[in-house]
Amino acid sequence: MLARAESAAGGDATLTQPPAREGGRAPRIGAAALLLASSVMLSRVLGYVREMILAWRSGASAETDAFYAAFQIPDLLNHFLAGGALSIAFVPLYHRLREREGEAGADRLVEEVLGTLGVLAIAATAVLFWHADSLVSLQFPRFASETQALTTHLTRIVLPAQIFFLIGGIANAVLLARESFLAAAVAPLVYNAGIIAGGLVLAPWIGIEGFAWGALAGSIAGPFLAPILLGRGTIALRPRFAPFGPHFRSYFVLAMPLLLGQTLLTVDEWYLRWFGALLGEGTVARLSYARRLMLVPVAVVGQALAAAALPTLSRLYAEGRHAELARTLLATLRTGLGLALLTAGACVALAGPLVTLTFERGAFGPADSAAVALLLAILSASVPAWVVQQIAVRDFYARRDTWRPMLLGTVVALAAIPLYLALGRSWGASGLAFASAFAMTANALATLALARRLHGGPSLRLLGASAVRGLALASLAAGAAFGARAAWGVIGSADAAVDAFANLAVGSLAFAIVTALALPWLGDEPLRAGLGRLSARILRRRAAP
């Protein structure tokens, strides 16, 4: 099996040119990934605007700590009710039921999941709303009493948003199973726009509470309404409370390890909030600012590729085309790893001017910029691991195996707790950032090793070669960016914003030029081919009338 997997993975298929389907059109992972990556990029731009407004009004203060901490209980509710299971467990099961029982069986799955999880979401929201004050005190004992009270108030505002995320997520999962990605692309844009509107319109009158009301409104307009409106005529949402129904039981069996397991993809943010809250005022805010910037390349590369690949990988497995599945997975991993290393190098080289230009205004001062830039540079080292983990785990989910990767991820997440505690106590916020990078890298390597042992692939030799070449390319480009920034700093402007913009522009230009020049020699074939086809697709779309 190992030899067959390596042979299949060694072909010339790339991410944007997957193997053709027998008797049908080719899976279009590249087109879907481009749509989702474009959406994520635009969403992250809106996220920049959102964070800029938040930093301008509140800086890295106790009030900002309260705002970020207010999402902890809603995030926990979302994870235990749905989390990533709505697409990860739902899509393969939906494909299987459509094959075996036709549209009626697939529709019954939607009805039972929607009705059962909907009732649970409403009930759990009511309970958490009532006990929010005691739960906040339990999670953030070092917060001052005023900060705890504000956290509780903001929690109760954003908590009901999870109901809309859940219902809309079910509708979106159906669309993803049908390889319709537009709703998934639109929803986060509208959600971020809602938070921005709350910050601009309401925050001048009611303070940081305006951002919370904006988040609630955005959850209704984006994740809830977008898939429902875009799915009209395609899906019918008829809730049916059936916790013991056969289709819901099948979904629950697949989803349960995703709901009960705690992998670093989820709990890393929780750890940074919990342990950061022990280190003093502003730590949670600074870590959150840096982490959100770090997650931009993770989302644009890893999240987009993983979401686009899952329907295709699920279908290939259902059709018994395991060799094509292995080839498609490896091509996606190699391309994603190359892109992740490049973007991580750019984040490290440009962290200082990026943070200054994005956040330094109003209540957010130079000291905050320096602290967040350091955290961003450290966290960026984990970008390749984040991307690899998100893609590699889809190999299991496509095979309807959610237990083993989730058990592995839970073991790693629990084992990492002493690391976060020890490094946080020794080095403060920087220690927590290092712990995050170390733990995520260990998680990704363990997932690859498990996939290799169980499925015979992906080829670690080919992935290792891609990693070495990508690291060399990223290091060379980052060194050029640092050098260009250093040269500019000698003659730079005294104005912080102007100097940051110039440093960012000069460094980015140097990074791009060196990458383009060195790509033919240092970039491997999947990275070159993927970038070439994506560039050609973008140019064709711009040229289209």
C-alpha positions as CSV (number, residue, x, y, z in Angstrom):
1,M,0.0,0.0,0.0
2,L,2.8,2.4,0.8
3,A,4.5,1.9,-2.6
4,R,1.2,2.4,-4.4
5,A,0.5,5.6,-2.5
6,E,3.9,7.0,-3.3
7,S,3.6,6.1,-6.9
8,A,0.2,7.8,-7.1
9,A,1.5,10.8,-5.4
10,G,4.5,11.1,-7.7
11,G,2.5,12.0,-10.7
12,D,2.2,15.4,-12.4
13,A,-1.2,16.4,-11.0
14,T,-1.2,19.7,-9.2
15,L,-3.6,21.5,-7.0
16,T,-5.2,23.5,-9.7
17,Q,-5.2,20.6,-12.2
18,P,-6.6,17.6,-10.3
19,P,-7.2,14.3,-11.9
20,A,-10.2,14.1,-14.2
21,R,-13.3,12.3,-13.0
22,E,-14.5,9.3,-14.8
23,G,-17.6,10.2,-16.8
24,G,-17.9,13.7,-15.4
25,R,-16.2,17.1,-15.1
26,A,-12.9,17.4,-13.3
27,P,-12.9,18.4,-9.6
28,R,-12.2,22.1,-9.6
29,I,-10.3,22.5,-6.3
30,G,-8.3,25.3,-7.8
31,A,-11.3,27.4,-8.8
32,A,-13.0,26.9,-5.5
33,A,-9.8,27.6,-3.6
34,L,-9.3,30.8,-5.6
35,L,-12.9,32.0,-4.8
36,L,-12.5,31.1,-1.1
37,A,-9.0,32.6,-0.9
38,S,-10.2,35.8,-2.5
39,S,-13.1,35.9,0.0
40,V,-10.7,35.2,2.9
41,M,-8.3,37.9,1.7
42,L,-11.1,40.5,1.4
43,S,-12.5,39.4,4.8
44,R,-9.1,39.8,6.4
45,V,-8.8,43.2,4.9
46,L,-12.1,44.1,6.5
47,G,-10.7,42.4,9.6
48,Y,-7.7,44.8,9.5
49,V,-10.2,47.7,9.3
50,R,-12.1,46.2,12.3
51,E,-9.0,45.8,14.4
52,M,-7.7,49.2,13.4
53,I,-10.9,50.8,14.6
54,L,-10.9,48.7,17.8
55,A,-7.2,49.6,18.5
56,W,-7.9,53.3,17.7
57,R,-10.8,53.5,20.2
58,S,-9.5,51.1,22.9
59,G,-5.9,50.3,22.3
60,A,-4.5,47.3,24.3
61,S,-6.5,48.1,27.5
62,A,-8.5,46.2,30.0
63,E,-11.6,47.2,28.0
64,T,-10.1,45.4,24.9
65,D,-9.2,42.4,27.0
66,A,-12.9,42.2,28.1
67,F,-14.1,42.4,24.4
68,Y,-11.8,39.5,23.3
69,A,-12.6,37.5,26.5
70,A,-16.3,38.0,25.8
71,F,-16.1,35.6,22.9
72,Q,-14.7,32.7,25.0
73,I,-18.1,31.3,26.2
74,P,-19.7,31.7,22.7
75,D,-16.7,30.0,21.1
76,L,-17.1,27.1,23.5
77,L,-20.8,26.8,22.8
78,N,-20.1,26.9,19.0
79,H,-17.4,24.3,19.4
80,F,-19.4,21.8,21.4
81,L,-22.6,22.2,19.3
82,A,-21.1,22.3,15.8
83,G,-17.6,23.7,15.5
84,G,-16.0,22.4,12.2
85,A,-18.3,19.4,12.2
86,L,-20.9,21.0,10.1
87,S,-18.7,20.8,7.0
88,I,-16.2,18.1,8.1
89,A,-18.7,15.4,9.2
90,F,-21.7,16.6,7.3
91,V,-20.2,16.8,3.7
92,P,-19.0,13.1,3.5
93,L,-22.2,11.9,5.1
94,Y,-24.4,14.0,2.8
95,H,-22.5,12.5,-0.3
96,R,-23.0,9.0,1.0
97,L,-26.8,9.4,1.7
98,R,-27.3,11.0,-1.8
99,E,-25.6,8.0,-3.3
100,R,-27.6,5.4,-1.3
101,E,-31.0,7.0,-0.7
102,G,-31.2,9.8,-3.2
103,E,-32.3,13.4,-2.5
104,A,-34.9,12.2,0.0
105,G,-32.3,10.7,2.3
106,A,-30.0,13.7,2.1
107,D,-33.0,16.1,2.8
108,R,-33.9,14.0,5.9
109,L,-30.3,14.4,7.2
110,V,-30.7,18.2,6.8
111,E,-34.0,18.2,8.6
112,E,-32.9,16.1,11.6
113,V,-29.5,17.9,12.1
114,L,-31.2,21.3,11.8
115,G,-34.0,20.6,14.1
116,T,-32.0,18.8,16.8
117,L,-29.0,21.0,16.9
118,G,-31.3,24.1,16.7
119,V,-33.2,23.1,19.8
120,L,-30.0,22.3,21.7
121,A,-28.4,25.6,20.6
122,I,-31.3,27.7,21.9
123,A,-31.4,25.8,25.2
124,A,-27.7,26.0,25.8
125,T,-27.7,29.7,24.9
126,A,-30.3,30.4,27.6
127,V,-28.4,28.5,30.2
128,L,-25.1,30.2,29.5
129,F,-26.7,33.6,29.3
130,W,-28.1,33.1,32.8
131,H,-24.8,31.9,34.3
132,A,-22.5,34.1,32.3
133,D,-21.2,36.1,35.3
134,S,-20.0,33.0,37.3
135,L,-18.5,31.5,34.1
136,V,-16.5,34.6,33.4
137,S,-15.2,34.8,36.9
138,L,-14.2,31.2,36.7
139,Q,-12.3,31.6,33.5
140,F,-10.7,35.0,34.1
141,P,-10.0,35.2,37.9
142,R,-7.2,37.8,37.5
143,F,-9.5,40.3,35.8
144,A,-10.4,43.3,37.9
145,S,-14.1,43.3,39.0
146,E,-14.9,46.1,36.5
147,T,-13.3,44.1,33.7
148,Q,-15.2,41.0,34.7
149,A,-18.5,42.9,34.7
150,L,-17.8,44.3,31.3
151,T,-16.8,40.9,30.0
152,T,-20.1,39.4,31.3
153,H,-22.2,42.2,29.7
154,L,-20.5,41.8,26.3
155,T,-20.7,38.0,26.5
156,R,-24.5,38.2,26.8
157,I,-24.7,40.4,23.7
158,V,-22.6,38.2,21.4
159,L,-23.8,34.8,22.8
160,P,-27.1,34.6,20.8
161,A,-25.1,34.9,17.6
162,Q,-24.1,31.3,17.9
163,I,-27.7,30.3,17.1
164,F,-27.5,32.1,13.8
165,F,-24.0,30.7,13.1
166,L,-25.4,27.2,13.6
167,I,-28.5,27.4,11.5
168,G,-26.6,29.2,8.7
169,G,-23.8,26.8,9.0
170,I,-26.1,23.8,8.3
171,A,-27.4,25.6,5.1
172,N,-23.8,26.4,4.1
173,A,-22.7,22.8,4.6
174,V,-25.4,21.6,2.2
175,L,-24.2,24.1,-0.4
176,L,-20.6,23.0,0.2
177,A,-21.6,19.4,-0.3
178,R,-23.1,20.5,-3.7
179,E,-19.8,22.3,-4.5
180,S,-21.4,25.7,-4.2
181,F,-18.9,28.0,-2.5
182,L,-20.4,31.4,-2.9
183,A,-22.2,31.6,0.4
184,A,-19.1,30.5,2.2
185,A,-17.3,33.3,0.5
186,V,-19.9,36.0,1.2
187,A,-20.8,35.2,4.8
188,P,-17.5,36.3,6.5
189,L,-17.4,39.5,4.5
190,V,-20.9,40.6,5.8
191,Y,-20.0,39.5,9.3
192,N,-16.9,41.6,9.5
193,A,-18.8,44.5,7.9
194,G,-21.3,44.3,10.7
195,I,-18.6,44.6,13.4
196,I,-17.1,47.5,11.6
197,A,-20.5,49.3,11.3
198,G,-21.0,48.7,15.1
199,G,-17.6,50.2,15.8
200,L,-18.1,53.3,13.6
201,V,-21.8,54.0,14.3
202,L,-22.5,52.7,17.8
203,A,-19.1,52.8,19.6
204,P,-18.9,56.6,19.7
205,W,-22.2,56.5,21.7
206,I,-21.9,53.3,23.8
207,G,-18.2,52.5,23.7
208,I,-16.8,49.0,23.0
209,E,-20.3,47.6,23.4
210,G,-21.0,48.9,19.9
211,F,-18.5,46.3,18.5
212,A,-20.4,43.5,20.3
213,W,-23.8,44.6,18.9
214,G,-22.2,44.8,15.4
215,A,-21.0,41.2,15.8
216,L,-24.5,40.1,16.6
217,A,-26.0,41.9,13.7
218,G,-23.2,40.7,11.4
219,S,-23.9,37.1,12.4
220,I,-27.5,37.5,11.3
221,A,-26.9,39.2,8.0
222,G,-23.9,37.1,7.0
223,P,-23.5,33.5,8.3
224,F,-27.3,33.2,8.7
225,L,-28.9,35.0,5.8
226,A,-26.3,34.6,3.1
227,P,-26.5,30.7,2.7
228,I,-30.3,30.7,3.1
229,L,-30.8,33.4,0.5
230,L,-28.2,32.0,-1.9
231,G,-29.5,28.5,-1.4
232,R,-33.1,29.2,-2.3
233,G,-34.4,26.7,-4.8
234,T,-31.5,24.4,-3.9
235,I,-32.0,23.5,-0.3
236,A,-35.1,23.3,1.9
237,L,-34.7,24.0,5.6
238,R,-37.4,22.1,7.4
239,P,-36.4,21.5,11.0
240,R,-37.3,18.2,12.6
241,F,-36.3,17.5,16.2
242,A,-35.2,13.9,16.1
243,P,-32.2,13.3,18.5
244,F,-32.7,9.5,18.0
245,G,-33.4,9.7,14.2
246,P,-31.2,7.4,12.1
247,H,-29.7,10.2,10.0
248,F,-28.9,12.4,13.0
249,R,-27.4,9.4,14.8
250,S,-25.1,8.8,11.7
251,Y,-24.1,12.4,11.8
252,F,-23.5,12.4,15.6
253,V,-21.2,9.3,15.3
254,L,-19.1,11.2,12.8
255,A,-19.3,14.5,14.6
256,M,-18.9,13.4,18.2
257,P,-15.1,13.2,18.2
258,L,-14.9,16.7,16.6
259,L,-17.2,18.1,19.3
260,L,-15.6,16.3,22.2
261,G,-12.0,16.5,21.0
262,Q,-9.9,19.6,21.7
263,T,-7.3,20.2,19.1
264,L,-4.9,23.1,18.9
265,L,-6.7,24.5,15.9
266,T,-9.4,25.4,18.4
267,V,-7.9,25.5,21.9
268,D,-4.8,27.5,21.0
269,E,-6.8,30.7,21.1
270,W,-8.4,29.6,24.4
271,Y,-5.0,29.0,25.9
272,L,-3.7,32.4,24.8
273,R,-6.8,34.0,26.4
274,W,-6.7,32.0,29.6
275,F,-3.0,32.0,30.3
276,G,-2.6,35.6,28.9
277,A,-5.2,36.8,31.4
278,L,-2.8,35.7,34.2
279,L,0.0,37.9,32.9
280,G,-1.4,41.4,33.4
281,E,-3.6,44.0,31.7
282,G,-3.4,44.2,27.9
283,T,-1.7,40.8,27.4
284,V,-4.9,39.2,26.0
285,A,-5.4,42.1,23.7
286,R,-1.8,42.1,22.4
287,L,-1.8,38.4,21.8
288,S,-5.2,38.7,20.0
289,Y,-4.0,41.5,17.7
290,A,-0.9,39.5,16.8
291,R,-2.8,36.2,16.3
292,R,-5.3,37.8,14.0
293,L,-2.6,39.1,11.8
294,M,-0.9,35.7,11.8
295,L,-4.1,34.0,10.8
296,V,-4.4,36.0,7.6
297,P,-2.0,33.7,5.6
298,V,-3.4,30.7,7.5
299,A,-6.9,31.5,6.3
300,V,-6.0,32.6,2.8
301,V,-3.8,29.5,2.1
302,G,-4.8,26.7,4.5
303,Q,-8.4,27.4,5.2
304,A,-9.2,28.0,1.5
305,L,-7.4,25.0,0.2
306,A,-8.8,22.7,2.9
307,A,-12.4,23.8,2.4
308,A,-12.1,23.5,-1.4
309,A,-10.4,20.1,-1.2
310,L,-12.8,18.3,1.2
311,P,-15.7,17.7,-1.2
312,T,-13.4,16.4,-3.9
313,L,-11.4,14.1,-1.5
314,S,-14.7,12.8,-0.1
315,R,-16.1,12.0,-3.5
316,L,-12.8,10.3,-4.6
317,Y,-12.9,8.1,-1.5
318,A,-16.6,7.3,-2.0
319,E,-15.9,6.3,-5.6
320,G,-13.0,4.1,-4.5
321,R,-10.4,6.1,-6.4
322,H,-7.8,6.0,-3.7
323,A,-4.8,6.6,-5.9
324,E,-6.3,9.8,-7.2
325,L,-7.2,10.9,-3.7
326,A,-3.5,10.4,-2.6
327,R,-2.2,12.3,-5.6
328,T,-4.6,15.2,-5.1
329,L,-3.9,15.4,-1.3
330,L,-0.1,15.4,-1.8
331,A,-0.3,18.1,-4.5
332,T,-2.5,20.2,-2.3
333,L,-0.2,19.8,0.7
334,R,3.0,20.6,-1.3
335,T,1.5,23.7,-2.8
336,G,0.0,24.8,0.5
337,L,3.3,24.3,2.3
338,G,5.2,26.3,-0.2
339,L,2.8,29.2,0.0
340,A,2.7,29.0,3.8
341,L,6.5,29.3,4.0
342,L,6.5,32.3,1.7
343,T,3.8,34.1,3.6
344,A,5.3,33.2,7.0
345,G,8.7,34.7,5.8
346,A,6.9,37.9,4.7
347,C,5.1,38.2,8.0
348,V,8.4,37.8,10.0
349,A,10.3,40.3,7.8
350,L,7.5,42.9,7.7
351,A,6.0,42.5,11.2
352,G,7.1,45.9,12.5
353,P,5.8,48.2,9.8
354,L,2.7,46.0,9.3
355,V,1.7,46.4,13.0
356,T,2.6,50.1,13.1
357,L,0.6,50.9,10.0
358,T,-2.4,48.8,11.0
359,F,-2.8,49.6,14.6
360,E,-0.7,52.6,15.8
361,R,-3.2,55.4,16.3
362,G,-5.4,56.7,19.1
363,A,-5.1,54.6,22.2
364,F,-2.6,52.2,20.6
365,G,0.9,53.6,21.0
366,P,4.5,52.8,19.9
367,A,5.1,50.5,22.8
368,D,2.0,48.4,21.9
369,S,3.3,48.3,18.3
370,A,6.7,46.9,19.3
371,A,5.1,44.3,21.6
372,V,2.6,43.1,19.0
373,A,5.2,43.1,16.2
374,L,7.4,40.7,18.3
375,L,4.5,38.4,19.0
376,L,3.5,38.4,15.3
377,A,7.0,37.5,14.3
378,I,7.1,34.6,16.7
379,L,3.6,33.3,15.9
380,S,4.3,33.5,12.1
381,A,6.8,30.6,12.5
382,S,3.7,28.4,13.0
383,V,2.0,29.4,9.8
384,P,3.3,26.4,7.8
385,A,2.2,24.0,10.6
386,W,-1.3,25.6,10.6
387,V,-1.7,25.2,6.9
388,V,-0.4,21.6,6.8
389,Q,-2.6,20.6,9.7
390,Q,-5.7,22.0,8.1
391,I,-5.1,20.2,4.8
392,A,-3.7,16.9,6.2
393,V,-6.6,16.3,8.5
394,R,-9.0,16.4,5.5
395,D,-7.4,13.1,4.4
396,F,-9.1,11.5,7.5
397,Y,-12.3,13.4,7.2
398,A,-12.8,12.4,3.5
399,R,-12.5,8.8,4.7
400,R,-15.2,9.5,7.3
401,D,-12.5,8.9,10.0
402,T,-12.9,11.6,12.7
403,W,-11.9,9.7,15.7
404,R,-8.2,9.0,15.2
405,P,-7.1,12.5,14.2
406,M,-9.2,14.1,16.9
407,L,-7.9,11.7,19.6
408,L,-4.3,12.5,18.4
409,G,-5.1,16.3,18.4
410,T,-6.6,16.1,21.9
411,V,-3.5,14.3,23.3
412,V,-1.3,16.9,21.8
413,A,-3.5,19.8,23.1
414,L,-3.5,18.4,26.6
415,A,0.2,17.7,26.6
416,A,0.9,21.2,25.5
417,I,-0.7,22.8,28.6
418,P,2.5,22.6,30.7
419,L,4.4,24.1,27.8
420,Y,2.1,27.2,27.7
421,L,2.2,27.5,31.5
422,A,6.0,27.2,31.7
423,L,6.9,29.5,28.8
424,G,4.3,32.0,29.8
425,R,5.6,32.2,33.3
426,S,9.2,32.4,32.1
427,W,8.9,34.8,29.1
428,G,5.4,36.3,29.4
429,A,3.4,36.9,26.3
430,S,6.4,36.0,24.1
431,G,6.6,32.7,25.9
432,L,3.0,32.0,25.1
433,A,3.6,32.8,21.4
434,F,6.6,30.4,21.3
435,A,4.5,27.7,23.0
436,S,1.8,28.1,20.4
437,A,4.3,27.8,17.6
438,F,6.1,24.7,19.1
439,A,2.8,23.0,19.9
440,M,1.2,23.5,16.5
441,T,4.3,22.3,14.7
442,A,4.3,19.1,16.8
443,N,0.6,18.7,16.0
444,A,1.1,18.9,12.3
445,L,4.0,16.5,12.2
446,A,2.1,14.0,14.3
447,T,-0.9,14.2,12.0
448,L,1.3,13.6,8.9
449,A,2.9,10.7,10.6
450,L,-0.4,9.1,11.5
451,A,-1.7,9.6,7.9
452,R,1.4,8.0,6.6
453,R,1.1,5.0,8.9
454,L,-2.6,4.4,8.2
455,H,-3.0,5.4,4.6
456,G,0.4,4.9,3.1
457,G,0.8,8.6,2.3
458,P,1.4,11.4,1.9
459,S,5.0,11.0,1.0
460,L,7.1,12.6,3.7
461,R,10.1,12.5,1.4
462,L,8.4,14.7,-1.1
463,L,6.9,17.0,1.5
464,G,10.3,17.3,3.2
465,A,11.9,18.3,-0.1
466,S,9.1,20.9,-0.6
467,A,9.7,22.2,2.9
468,V,13.5,22.6,2.4
469,R,13.1,24.4,-0.9
470,G,10.3,26.6,0.4
471,L,12.3,27.5,3.5
472,A,15.3,28.4,1.4
473,L,13.2,30.6,-0.9
474,A,11.3,32.3,2.0
475,S,14.6,32.9,3.9
476,L,16.2,34.5,0.9
477,A,13.2,36.7,0.2
478,A,12.9,37.7,3.9
479,G,16.6,38.5,4.1
480,A,16.1,40.8,1.1
481,A,13.1,42.5,2.7
482,F,15.1,43.0,5.9
483,G,18.0,44.5,4.0
484,A,15.7,46.8,2.0
485,R,14.0,48.0,5.2
486,A,17.4,48.6,6.8
487,A,18.6,50.7,3.9
488,W,15.4,52.7,3.9
489,G,15.6,53.3,7.6
490,V,18.8,55.4,7.1
491,I,16.9,57.9,5.0
492,G,13.4,57.3,6.3
493,S,10.8,59.8,7.4
494,A,10.5,60.8,11.0
495,D,6.7,60.3,10.9
496,A,5.8,56.9,12.2
497,A,2.9,56.2,9.8
498,V,4.8,57.4,6.7
499,D,7.9,55.6,7.6
500,A,5.9,52.4,8.3
501,F,4.1,52.6,5.0
502,A,7.5,53.2,3.2
503,N,9.1,50.3,5.0
504,L,6.2,48.0,4.2
505,A,6.3,49.0,0.6
506,V,10.0,48.7,0.2
507,G,10.2,45.5,2.1
508,S,7.3,43.9,0.2
509,L,8.8,45.0,-3.2
510,A,12.2,43.4,-2.3
511,F,10.4,40.3,-1.1
512,A,8.4,39.9,-4.2
513,I,11.3,40.6,-6.6
514,V,13.6,38.1,-4.9
515,T,10.8,35.5,-4.8
516,A,10.1,35.9,-8.5
517,L,13.8,35.7,-9.4
518,A,14.5,32.7,-7.2
519,L,11.3,30.8,-7.8
520,P,12.5,28.9,-10.9
521,W,15.5,27.5,-9.0
522,L,14.2,27.1,-5.4
523,G,10.5,26.7,-5.8
524,D,9.4,23.1,-6.4
525,E,7.1,22.0,-9.3
526,P,3.8,22.0,-7.4
527,L,4.4,25.5,-6.1
528,R,5.5,26.9,-9.5
529,A,2.6,25.2,-11.2
530,G,0.0,26.3,-8.6
531,L,1.1,29.9,-8.7
532,G,1.2,29.9,-12.5
533,R,-2.3,28.5,-12.9
534,L,-3.8,30.7,-10.2
535,S,-2.1,33.8,-11.8
536,A,-3.4,32.7,-15.2
537,R,-6.9,32.3,-13.8
538,I,-6.8,35.7,-12.2
539,L,-5.6,37.3,-15.5
540,R,-8.3,35.6,-17.5
541,R,-11.0,36.8,-15.1
542,R,-9.8,40.3,-15.3
543,A,-9.7,40.2,-19.0
544,A,-13.2,38.7,-19.2
545,P,-15.9,41.2,-20.2
